[in-house]
């Protein structure tokens, strides 16, 4: 989705394409990341992404490198961006100071910034096709909501979608509640109201998810978080998914179940595109 050509990577403030083998992000997934769209030289919703990154570092007790230090690398990357690109921001706990899972406490957090070429998204007037992932994600409130580097469940779900020729895979929890997509957050529209699954036990609190919840009020729409099931999904008047790269994307089909194109999703998509962020 984000393109395959790397336009530059900065590690610890130095432009290079390698990370030390003792980095705890590599060894244990000990870190967090953000992925955002750069359009016409402007990183979209950068403040929201950095706020989530900061909150995630606090949760994992990673002493976040100063935003000022990261902004220098971000600005260097964005200066190379074509009209459309994807910026990825990672922060790991840094190189290990001792072997083993437990941090030594003296690690220096490592920022990794990379820029990737992106292509415009194709028009999908009938919405995208989703499949239900066969795996289930377990509850883990200590990690729920944050975008940590441990994403193997998403990798497996995304591979299933790819093999099925689908755009995205929907992931459920062990109690069969809806959690999210492999790369997106899920919304349903029912009787004019917008609902999205809680992410207090599993899943990622996506930046675009938060923007949708925030901007619904500007359009006079009611939006809320709920515990949602497949029964709720298949009874919906419309479905859409969101992420920072995609924006708001209507869903036309989940498995064999078809959904009508609901004007709520198109209104939100058009409104968010106009935001100066």
N, C-alpha and C positions, 0 to 999 in steps of 0.2 A: 504493500500500500504506500510506503514512503519512498519508493525508489531504491535503486541498488548502487548508485555511484556515490562514493564517499568523497566529499569536497574538502575535507580537512578535519583533523582531530587534534585536540589539545589535552595533554595529560600533565597535571601539576603545573599548569601555566606554560608548558613548552609544547610547541607543535611537533608531534611525533605520532607513530602508529603502533605503539607497544605499551604494555602495562607490566610492571614487575611481577614475576611468577609468585611472589609471596603476598600478593595483594589479597586481602580477606574477602573482597567482593568476588574475586575469581575462585577462591577456595571454598567459601561458605555462602556466597550470595549475601554477604554482610554489607548492605548498602541500599540505596534508593535511586530512582531515576524518574525523569520527566521527558516527555516527547511532545513537541509543539510545532505548529505550523509557522513558517516564515513566509510572508507574502509581501512582495514589493519592498523588501528590505526591512520589514517590521515583524518581530516575533509576536504572534497573537497571544494575548492573555498571559504575558510573561509574569506579571505581578502575581496572578493566581497560581501559576506553576511554582514560582519561587516560594510562595507562602505554603503550599502543600509540601514542598521539599523540606522547608524549615521545620514544619510540624512533624514530618516523618523522622527527621534526624533527632528531634527531641524525643519522640517515642522510642527510638532505638538507642538513645543516649550516645549518638555520634556527635562530637563537637563540630558543628557545621563550620566550614570555612566561610569567611565573611562574604556576604553578597557582593561587596565591592570587588573582591578578588575574582569571583566567578564572573561578574559583569565584564571584566576586562577580556576574558576568554570568549564570553558570549558575543561581545561587540566585535571581536576579531573574526569570529565565525560568521556572524551576520553580514559583515562587510564583504564577504565572498559569495553571498547568497544570490542565486539567479532570481527571477521573478517569483518562483515557487520553490520552497525547500522545506526540509524537516530538520529541526534542531533537537538533538538529544543531549540531556544534561544528566550526568551520573555523579553521585558522591558515594564512595566506598569508605569503610572505616580506615582504609590505608594498609600499608604493609604490616604484616604480623611482627610483633616484638617477641613472640614465643609461639611454640607449636601448640595446637589444640583449639577447641571451639571457643573457650572463654577468652575474651579480649585481655590483653596485658594491661590496658589502661593508659599506655603512653603512645598509642598509635597516632599518626598524623593523617587526618582525613584527606582523601585524594579526589579532587574534582576531575572529571573527564567530560569534555565537551566535544561533540562531533556534529558535522553538518552533512546532510544528505540531499542529493537532488531529488525533486519530486515532480510528478506529472499531474496535470489536471485530472480530476476524477471524472469518469464517464457518466453521462446522463443515464439515469435509471427511472424512467417515468412510471414503471410498474412496481417499483420497490425492489429490494434485494431479497435473496433467498437465504434462510437460516436452517441449520440442522440442530438437533438436540445432541449435545455431547454425551457420550456413554459414561464418562467418569463423573463422579460426584466429589465436591470439595467439602472438606471437614470444617467445622466451626473452629475458629481461632481468633477470639476477640482481641488478643494482644497485637495481632498483625492486621486485623480487618481495617479496611479503609485506606491504608497507606500503600504506596506503590514501591514495594521492596523488590529486590532483585531475584527473589525465589519465585520463578514463574513457570515451572515445569508443567503444572496443571494446565496453564494457558497454552503452552507449547503443544501438549498432546491434543487439546481441544481444537486448536487451530489446524493441526495436521489432519484431524478428522474432517473438518470443514473443507479443507483443500482436497482431500481424497474424494469427497462427496460432490465436488464441484459447487459448493455453497460459498456464499460471501463470508459467513460468520457462523460460529457455533455458540449456542446458548448453554450455559453451565448451571446446574442445579446443586443444591446442598444435599447432605445425606438424608434430610427429612423431606426431600423433593420440593423444597421451596425454590423459587427462581432466585438466582444470585446476579448474573451478568452475562455478557458475551465474553469470548476469549480476549477480545481487544476493545470491547465497548461496554457501555452501560445500556440497560434496557428500559424502555418506557412503554406503557400501554395507555390508550385513551379509552375511557368508558363514560358514556353519557356526558361528554364534553369535559370531563375531568382527567387530569394527567397523573399517573401513578408510576412510581419506580421502586424497585426492591430496596429495602434497608441494606446497608453495608456495615452493620455493626458486629456481625459474626463472621463474615467472609466477604471477599470481593474488594474492589478498589473504588474509592470515592473519586470518580473522574472529574477533572476540571470542567469539561463541557457539561457533565451531569449537573454540577453545581451552578453553572451559568444558566442552564435551562430552568432549574428550580428557581433561581433568582429572577430571571427575566419573565417568567410567566405572569407575574403580577403586572408588569408593564403592558401586557396584552389582554389583561382582564381574565386570565385563565387561572383556574384552581389547580394546584399541584401539591402532591404529598408523597411521603415515603410510606410504604406498607409492606407487610409480608405477603408476597404474591405466589400463587401456585400456577401450574399448567392450566387448571380449570379457569383461573382468572385470565390467563393469556388467551386461550382459545375463545373466550367470551368477549374479548375486546372489540371495540369498534375500529381500532387502528393501533398499529405498533410502529415504534421507531427506535433506532439505536443512535448512540452518540459517542464520539471521542474527539480529541483535540485536532486530529488530522482530518477527520471526516466531517465534522460538524454534526448536523442533524440529518439522518438518513432514514427514510420510510422503509418499512419491511412489507414485502408483498406476500411472503410465504414462509411458514415454519413447517418443515417437513411437507406433508400433503395438505396442510391447512392454509387456505388463502385468506388474506385480509384486504379490505378495501383501502384505497388511498384516502387517508383522512386529512382534511384541510388544516387541522391543528399542527401537524408536523411541518407542512409547507410554510405556514405562518411563522412558526418558530424559527425555521431555517432562514427565511428571508430577513427576519428581525435581527437575528444574531449576526448575520453577514454584514449588517450595517453598523454594528457596534465598533466604536473607535478604541481598539485595544491592541 
